[in-house]
Amino acid sequence: MSEGNECIFCRIASGEIPSAKVYADEYVTAFRDINPVAPTHILIIPNRHIESVAHVQEEDQEILGALFLTARRIAEESGLSERGYRLVVNAGTDGGQTVPHLHVHLLGGRQMTWPPG
């Protein structure tokens, strides 16, 4: 967890803050975004605090795999696999990251546009 337990995503992963969880295991937690931008908008986070992609280390490979395997599983269970979905990972302020805890946005249920923003 982050210093002082101030990270909101760490607090969600630990269960300290309630969320609309859709999945949790030893590596990751997935929950519905409180400000969805698509009919399906789920955040998938590592349970261990990693600030962003820029802070990923070699030893995080298993966690990174779990993030993407969980995204695939949730997409399948949500009926998104056939038509498609988008995974988004923002890194840093200029990249659009608003919470300093690595997370993957799973977006689906509508046609996505390009470029994304």
Order of alpha helices (4+ residues) and beta strands (2+ residues): alpha-beta-beta-beta-alpha-beta-beta
